[in-house]
Amino acid sequence: MSRGAAPSPLIEFHNVSFAYGDGARLILDQVSLQIPRGKVTALMGASGGGKTTVLRLIGGQRLATAGTVRFDGLNIGHLDRDALQAARRRMGMLFQFGALFTDLSVYDNVAFPLREHTSLSEALIRDIVLMKLNAVGLRGARDLMPSEISGGMARRVALARAIALDPELVMYDEPFAGLDPISLGTAAQLIRRLNDALGITSMIVSHDLEETFRIADQVVILANGRIAAQGTPDEVRHSDDPLVKQFVYAQADGPVHFHYPGPTVADDFGPKTAKGGQ
C-alpha cells in the first residue's frame, strides 16, 4: 500500500446474490459493498431485508448463490473447512439476546472460546477472562449465573465472550433488542468505545435508529435485496430516496407496503368458482 493510500476494506461484497431453497425467494440481489477497517458500520433496513443473511455470508454459515464475499482478501466461498475455521477465529459474534450458556457461570461463558480454540493455561485464561469482563464493567459478576443477571448485563457478558479471542471483526445481531433506555445507551457506547480502544471493525444489525446513528461511522440500508442508501449517518438521514425516508422517519406509507404480496381482494373474496374457489 502506497504512503497516504486508504487501507483496503476488511470485507468486500461484489455482486453478491443469495436465495433460499430453489432460488424462488431472492434475499440479496447483486449487492456490492465495502466495510472499512477500524470503523463501525451499521446495517439497517426493514425486517426480512437480508441484514442477518449478510452476517451469515461473512461468517461462512451461508454461501453466496452468486458473486464474491471476501474477508481480508480471502474468498469465503472458496475456503476449505480448516481455512474457514481459521477465518472465523478472527471474527466475534454477538447474537441477539446474548445466547449465553445457561448452565455456565459468567466466568465460564467468557472462558469457553478460549478453552475451545486455544491451548492456553487456566492461569492465563483467568487473566484474559477477567480483563474482558473488566472491559465491559462486569468483573465483579464473574461467579454469577446467567439467570442471576439482567438482560443488559447478559448482553455485556456476551460481548466479553465475543472479544475473548481478540477478533479483528465483531458482528452484532440486534444488540439493543429488548433493552431498557439506560442499558441500551450503555451497550451502544460500549460498542463504540471497544471498537476504538481495540482497533477492531464492528458491524451492527439494528432497528434502533437513534442510538445506532449516534455511534456509526457508516450506515448501509438494505431494501428489496439491494442497497438503498450508503454513507455517513448524516448523509443517510438527509437522503431524498423515498424508501430511505420512509425507514428513517418511520413512515407508515411508502415504498415498503403493509400488505405482503398475494392474490387480489377480488380473487380471494369475489364470486367463487364451480369448484368452490379452489
N, C-alpha and C positions, 0 to 999 in steps of 0.2 A: 504494500500500500504506500503510495507516494505521500510525502510530507504535506499535511494540511488536508488530505483527502478524507472524506467521511468514512467511518468504519463500515464494513459490509454488514447487511442486516443479519440478525441471528436466524430469522425464519423467513422463508420466501414461498409463496404460493404462486404458481404460474399456470394459468388457465385450468384451474382445478374444478372438476365436476365430481359430484357424488350423488348416488341414488341408492336407495334401499331395494332389496329384492331383485325383481326382474327389470328394474330401471323405470318402472312406471311412476314412482314417486321421486322426483328430482329435488334434492335438498340444496345442493350448490351447483351453480351453472356458470362455468368458466370464470371462476374467481381468481383474481391476481392481487396480491397484497404483499407488503413487506413489514416485518416487525423489527424496529430498530433496537440495537443493543443498549442496555442500561436504562431503558425508558419504561414507563407504564403505559401500556396500550389497552384501551377499553374496547371490548367487542359487544355491541349493543344491537337492539332490534326487537321486533315483535316475537312473541313466543312461537317456537317451531320454525324460526328463520334460519337455523343451521349453525348457531353460535357454539353450542356444545359439540356439534359434529366437527367444527374446526379444531377444537382442542383434542378430540379423539384422533383426528388425522395427524396432528403433530406428534402425538404420543404413539402412533402406530397401532392403536386399538382398531382403527378402521383404515382401509386403503382407498385411495382416490380411484374413482371409476375412470377418470381421465385427468391428464395434467400431472404436475410435479409438485411435491411438497418437500422442501429442503430445511434441515435443521443444521445450522453452522456448516453449510455446504454439502451435508450428507443427504442423499436422496432416500427419504424414509421408506419409500415403496420398494427399494432395491436392496435393503439391508437384510442379511440373514438373521437368525434368531439371536446369536451371540452379539452381533453388532447392534441390533435393535435394543437389546437389554443394556448394553453399554451406553447407548444414547439416552435411554430412559433414566439411567442413574444420574444424568446431568440435568434432569428435569424434576421439579417438585410439583405436586398436585394437591390443591385444597378442594375437597369435594364439598358439595352443598350440604350444609348442616354438620360438617366436620367428619362424619363417618369414623368416629373413634371406635376402637375395640372395647366393648362394654365390660369385658371380663379382665381387662388390664388396667393398672393404675395410670395416672397421668405420666409418671416417670417411664413406665414400661411402654406406653404408647409411643413416646418420642424415641425411646431406645430401639424400638422394633426395626426400623430400616437400617440402623447401624449394625444390629446383630444379624440381620438377614443378608446384608450386602457387603459387609466388611469383616475382617479378622481382627479387629481392634480388641484390646484387653478390656475387661469390665471396668477397670480403673479409669481408662481413657474415655470409654463410653460414658461413664458417670460425669466426667468433666464436661464433655460435649453436651450431654443432655441438660445439665444444669445451666450451661451457658445459653443454650437455645431457649430454655424456659425463662431465664432471666431476661432475654431479649424481648419476650412477649409479656413480661411482668408477672409470671406465674411460677417462679422458682419455689415459692413457699407452698404451692399447691401440689408438689411432686407426689405426695403419698395419697392423694385423694383419688376416688374412683370417678369415672365419667358421670355416674348417677348423682354424685355429690357436688357437682359444679353447674353453673348456669350455662345457658346456650351460648352466650357471648364468650364465656371462658372456654367452653369446649371448642369454639371456633379458633381461639388463640392457641390452644394446645395443638390443634390440627395444623396450624401454621408453623408452630415449633417443629412438629414432625416433618412437615413438608420441606423445611430448610435444614434438616438434620445432616444431610449429606452434602451440604454446601452446593446446591444446584446453580446452574447458570440461568435457568429459566424456571419461574414459578407461575403456574396456571391456576386461576381461581374461578371456580364454577359457582356463581351466585353466592359470594362470600357474605353478603349482607342480608340474605333472606331470613326473615323471622326475628331479626334483632330489634331491640328497643332503640330509641334515638341515641342514647348515650353509648351503648355497645356498638352501634353502627358507626358513630363518629370515631370511636376508639379504634375499631377494626380498620377503617379507611385510613386513618393517619398512620397506623402501624404498618400497613402495606406500603405506603409512601416512604416511611422512614426506613424500613428494612430494605426496600429497593435501593435507596440512595446509599445507605450505610454499607451494604454488602456488595454493591455494584452489580446487581443482578438485573435481569429483564423480567418484567411482570406482564401477564395478560389477564385481564379481568372480564369475565362474562357477568353482566349485571343488568338489572332493570331499574336500579336506584340511580336516577339520572343526576340529582344534585351532588351527592357525595362522590359519585364516580367522576363526574366532570371536574370536581374540585381537585382530584389527585392525579388525573390522567394527563399524560403528555400528548397522546394521540387517541382519537376516537374513530372507530370504524363502525358504521351502521349497516347491517345486513338486512335486506328485504327482498322477498321473492327470489331467493337464491343468488342474488347479486349484491355488489357493494353499492349502496345508495349514497353514501357520503363517507369521506375520509379526510381528516385534518385535525387541527387543534380543537379543543373543546369550544373555543370562541368561534372558530370558523364553522363548525358544525351547527352551533346554536343559531347562527345567522344565515344558514343555508336557505335558499329560495325554493328548494325542491319540495313539492307538496307532501311527499311521503315522509321526508325528514322532519318537516314542520309538524306533521301530524304526530309523529313519535315524540319529538322534543317537547311539544306543548300539550301532549296528552289529549288530542282532539278526537272526539268520537267519530266524526265524519271525515272521510278522506280516502286515499288510495287503498288503505287496508280496510276491507269490508267486514262488517259484523257477521254476515251470513257466510258459512262455508259453502263453496260451490256445489250445486246439486241441481236436481230437476226443477223446472219452473213450478210456481204455485199452481198453475193451470194443470200441469201434468200430474201433480200429486192430489189435487183436490177437485179437479174437474170431473166431467161425466166419466164413469167407469166403462171399461170395455166389456165385451161379452164374457171375457174370462175373469171378470171381477177386478180389473185394473192391475192384473199381474204384469 
